[in-house]
Amino acid sequence: MAQYDSKFGVTGVLELDMMRITEETKKALKVYDLRKVLGKYDGNLVKFSISIESDDSEFLVDQEDDEQEDDQE
């Protein structure tokens, strides 16, 4: 039996209060209605994934952190 597979992918800015995702491409600015996107999958078994690209420097140990750890020992 054939299996139907439907996917939606976009990279953009999530505005949860407006329920939209804004994607900027080389040719245009596209705004997706998140309610409509999710509505297509309503009532179905889904796999949901979300991620962000961010600076991980907040996890780096700096000089001040090293000194505080030395003081605690």
Buried (B, 14 or more C-beta within 10 A) or exposed (E): EEEEEEEEEEEBEBEEEEBBBBEEEEEEEEEBEBEEBEEEEEEEEEEEEEEEEEEEEEEEEEEEEEEEEEEEE
